[in-house]
């Protein structure tokens, strides 16, 4: 019930007009400039226009299809999907009840809720970081594809915001700890991981 109430409250926040300064100045302004220019174009008067733009490309697509409202729904969807990933993580490693509690606690934290209401970067960063963690925890010795999937999610996280670098470092440390008995393989795979994530 708490999770459902938070989803409805976040939906109401998402349907409100965009007032987040960062979104108005660059998170939506730069993608909208690309839409106006019909392609990627330099924006020298905006200092922030050269930041990573995984989210910017998603917002550009949303702006082309339906405008600011759909761009805000990208973040709302990222928050919902992150809560779903947290639920799945908890259910897989503990119990369904633990997963529901974890999802409810995560999704009702004030900053997680506020991040869902605007076209910022935090909800998408949370989403890709959670998926990277989930992928590396699912990895086993017979199934190496999870490591490469984690690298892709780390790359997307770093493309959303520079602080996604910490996600990549954390995932690499988890992998190195999991396979610490094979240091040569770990170093080789971490080099490939870094290349793929970059």
TIMARDREN-514226 format. One record per residue (C-alpha): x, y, z. Coordinates in pm, 1 decimal, decimal comma. Last residue first. Example, Ala and Ser with C-alpha at 12.3 -4.5 7.8 and 13.67 -1.06 7.14 Angstrom:
<recs>
{rec {1367,0 -106,0 714,0}}
{rec {1230,0 -450,0 780,0}}
</recs>
This chain:
<recs>
{rec {3404,8 337,4 -2166,1}}
{rec {3206,5 49,2 -2015,9}}
{rec {3333,4 -189,2 -2284,7}}
{rec {3696,2 -83,7 -2249,5}}
{rec {3682,6 -89,1 -1869,5}}
{rec {3523,6 -436,4 -1870,6}}
{rec {3787,2 -560,8 -2115,8}}
{rec {4063,8 -440,2 -1881,0}}
{rec {3871,5 -583,4 -1585,2}}
{rec {3849,8 -918,1 -1764,7}}
{rec {4225,8 -935,8 -1819,2}}
{rec {4301,1 -827,3 -1461,6}}
{rec {4053,3 -1078,5 -1317,2}}
{rec {4186,6 -1359,9 -1534,5}}
{rec {4539,5 -1291,4 -1408,3}}
{rec {4421,0 -1263,9 -1045,2}}
{rec {4236,0 -1598,6 -1035,3}}
{rec {4158,4 -1666,1 -663,7}}
{rec {4019,6 -1312,3 -628,8}}
{rec {3724,0 -1403,5 -852,6}}
{rec {3437,3 -1267,7 -638,1}}
{rec {3656,6 -992,0 -490,5}}
{rec {3762,1 -864,4 -833,9}}
{rec {3397,6 -872,3 -948,5}}
{rec {3281,0 -673,0 -645,9}}
{rec {3567,3 -426,5 -696,1}}
{rec {3473,8 -381,4 -1062,3}}
{rec {3111,1 -315,5 -965,4}}
{rec {3219,8 -51,2 -714,0}}
{rec {3453,8 117,5 -962,2}}
{rec {3182,3 126,4 -1227,5}}
{rec {2925,0 269,5 -987,4}}
{rec {3179,9 527,1 -873,1}}
{rec {3226,4 634,3 -1235,4}}
{rec {2850,9 697,3 -1247,9}}
{rec {2949,5 1017,1 -1065,6}}
{rec {3022,4 1161,4 -1409,3}}
{rec {2652,1 1165,4 -1487,5}}
{rec {2425,9 996,4 -1741,8}}
{rec {2705,7 858,4 -1957,3}}
{rec {2875,9 712,3 -1649,8}}
{rec {2554,8 523,6 -1570,6}}
{rec {2526,9 403,1 -1932,0}}
{rec {2885,3 275,5 -1919,1}}
{rec {2816,1 103,2 -1588,2}}
{rec {2509,6 -61,9 -1743,3}}
{rec {2719,9 -187,5 -2034,3}}
{rec {2989,7 -316,4 -1797,3}}
{rec {2725,4 -498,6 -1590,7}}
{rec {2604,2 -666,3 -1912,3}}
{rec {2961,6 -771,2 -1979,3}}
{rec {2992,4 -927,3 -1634,1}}
{rec {2652,3 -1094,8 -1671,7}}
{rec {2767,4 -1253,0 -1998,3}}
{rec {3026,5 -1459,4 -1810,9}}
{rec {2793,3 -1749,0 -1731,1}}
{rec {2986,0 -2053,7 -1612,6}}
{rec {3180,3 -1867,9 -1341,9}}
{rec {2873,5 -1694,9 -1198,1}}
{rec {2735,3 -1348,0 -1244,5}}
{rec {2403,2 -1263,8 -1081,3}}
{rec {2568,1 -1021,9 -833,9}}
{rec {2740,6 -844,0 -1122,0}}
{rec {2412,8 -802,4 -1309,3}}
{rec {2217,2 -677,4 -1006,1}}
{rec {2485,6 -419,2 -927,8}}
{rec {2485,9 -295,7 -1288,5}}
{rec {2104,2 -285,5 -1285,0}}
{rec {2107,9 -77,8 -966,0}}
{rec {2360,0 164,1 -1116,0}}
{rec {2159,3 197,3 -1439,0}}
{rec {1839,3 280,7 -1250,1}}
{rec {1995,6 505,6 -986,0}}
{rec {2169,2 709,7 -1260,1}}
{rec {1839,1 730,3 -1448,2}}
{rec {1660,8 858,5 -1139,0}}
{rec {1943,8 1102,1 -1055,2}}
{rec {1978,0 1274,4 -1391,9}}
{rec {1708,8 1539,6 -1404,2}}
{rec {1379,6 1565,4 -1592,1}}
{rec {1164,8 1614,4 -1285,9}}
{rec {926,1 1427,9 -1057,9}}
{rec {1111,9 1097,4 -1025,6}}
{rec {1412,6 1263,6 -861,2}}
{rec {1179,3 1406,0 -596,0}}
{rec {1069,8 1055,0 -499,6}}
{rec {1423,8 918,2 -479,6}}
{rec {1526,0 1225,4 -278,7}}
{rec {1245,1 1181,1 -28,7}}
{rec {1298,4 810,3 32,7}}
{rec {965,6 640,8 -42,8}}
{rec {1091,6 437,6 -340,1}}
{rec {1387,6 286,9 -155,6}}
{rec {1191,9 188,2 154,6}}
{rec {907,4 43,9 -51,7}}
{rec {1144,4 -146,1 -282,3}}
{rec {1338,9 -286,8 14,1}}
{rec {1020,6 -387,3 194,9}}
{rec {885,2 -557,0 -117,2}}
{rec {1214,9 -737,9 -172,5}}
{rec {1227,6 -853,1 190,8}}
{rec {873,4 -991,1 154,6}}
{rec {964,7 -1164,7 -168,8}}
{rec {1255,2 -1330,1 10,8}}
{rec {1634,7 -1299,5 50,0}}
{rec {1865,5 -1313,4 -252,2}}
{rec {1616,3 -1331,6 -538,2}}
{rec {1330,1 -1146,1 -368,4}}
{rec {1556,5 -861,8 -255,5}}
{rec {1714,0 -823,4 -597,5}}
{rec {1374,5 -842,3 -770,3}}
{rec {1227,3 -575,4 -540,2}}
{rec {1531,2 -352,9 -596,6}}
{rec {1491,2 -403,8 -971,9}}
{rec {1122,0 -313,7 -951,5}}
{rec {1204,2 -0,4 -748,8}}
{rec {1459,2 86,8 -1017,0}}
{rec {1195,8 29,6 -1285,7}}
{rec {957,4 267,0 -1108,9}}
{rec {1226,2 534,8 -1071,4}}
{rec {1335,8 496,4 -1434,8}}
{rec {972,5 520,5 -1546,1}}
{rec {929,8 847,7 -1358,0}}
{rec {1253,5 971,5 -1512,1}}
{rec {1140,4 893,4 -1866,2}}
{rec {796,5 1029,1 -1769,2}}
{rec {952,8 1373,9 -1730,4}}
{rec {1062,7 1357,5 -2094,3}}
{rec {708,1 1254,4 -2188,4}}
{rec {565,7 1568,4 -2026,9}}
{rec {834,1 1788,8 -2183,7}}
{rec {732,0 1716,7 -2540,2}}
{rec {548,5 1432,8 -2711,8}}
{rec {758,2 1243,9 -2967,9}}
{rec {1048,7 1479,0 -3043,7}}
{rec {1078,2 1581,4 -2679,6}}
{rec {1083,1 1216,1 -2573,1}}
{rec {1358,1 1133,8 -2824,3}}
{rec {1560,9 1432,6 -2708,0}}
{rec {1502,1 1332,5 -2343,3}}
{rec {1649,7 988,5 -2409,1}}
{rec {1945,4 1153,1 -2583,8}}
{rec {1988,5 1392,0 -2293,8}}
{rec {1975,4 1107,3 -2042,3}}
{rec {2276,8 940,9 -2202,3}}
{rec {2420,8 1291,0 -2232,1}}
{rec {2752,2 1340,0 -2062,4}}
{rec {2823,6 1712,4 -2005,2}}
{rec {2910,7 1936,5 -2300,5}}
{rec {2599,8 2156,1 -2278,0}}
{rec {2676,5 2260,7 -1921,3}}
{rec {2854,8 2585,7 -2009,4}}
{rec {2562,3 2704,7 -2221,2}}
{rec {2662,5 2991,6 -2454,2}}
{rec {2866,7 2756,0 -2673,6}}
{rec {2571,1 2536,5 -2774,8}}
{rec {2721,1 2317,5 -3044,2}}
{rec {2468,7 2127,2 -3254,6}}
{rec {2351,2 1768,0 -3256,3}}
{rec {2060,4 1735,2 -3497,5}}
{rec {1743,3 1898,4 -3627,2}}
{rec {1846,1 2242,8 -3488,1}}
{rec {1519,8 2278,8 -3291,1}}
{rec {1541,4 1918,3 -3167,9}}
{rec {1906,3 1966,5 -3072,7}}
{rec {1809,7 2282,8 -2882,9}}
{rec {1540,9 2079,1 -2705,6}}
{rec {1811,4 1831,4 -2601,9}}
{rec {2013,1 2127,5 -2462,3}}
{rec {1720,8 2287,4 -2278,1}}
{rec {1591,2 1965,7 -2124,4}}
{rec {1885,6 1872,9 -1901,8}}
{rec {2041,4 2218,7 -1956,6}}
{rec {1877,6 2526,1 -1804,8}}
{rec {1521,6 2402,9 -1748,6}}
{rec {1628,8 2061,7 -1623,8}}
{rec {1893,9 2207,6 -1393,0}}
{rec {1644,8 2457,9 -1248,6}}
{rec {1374,4 2201,5 -1167,0}}
{rec {1037,2 2368,7 -1233,4}}
{rec {885,3 2129,9 -1488,1}}
{rec {505,4 2151,7 -1487,5}}
{rec {321,5 1888,7 -1279,9}}
{rec {241,6 1545,9 -1426,4}}
{rec {558,4 1396,9 -1276,8}}
{rec {465,2 1517,2 -929,4}}
{rec {121,6 1354,1 -959,9}}
{rec {286,5 1031,1 -1079,5}}
{rec {526,2 1047,2 -786,9}}
{rec {231,5 1067,5 -547,1}}
{rec {65,5 773,9 -723,0}}
{rec {381,2 563,2 -708,2}}
{rec {434,3 657,4 -342,0}}
{rec {77,5 545,4 -261,2}}
{rec {136,4 215,6 -441,2}}
{rec {457,7 155,0 -244,8}}
{rec {284,9 238,9 84,0}}
{rec {0,0 0,0 0,0}}
</recs>
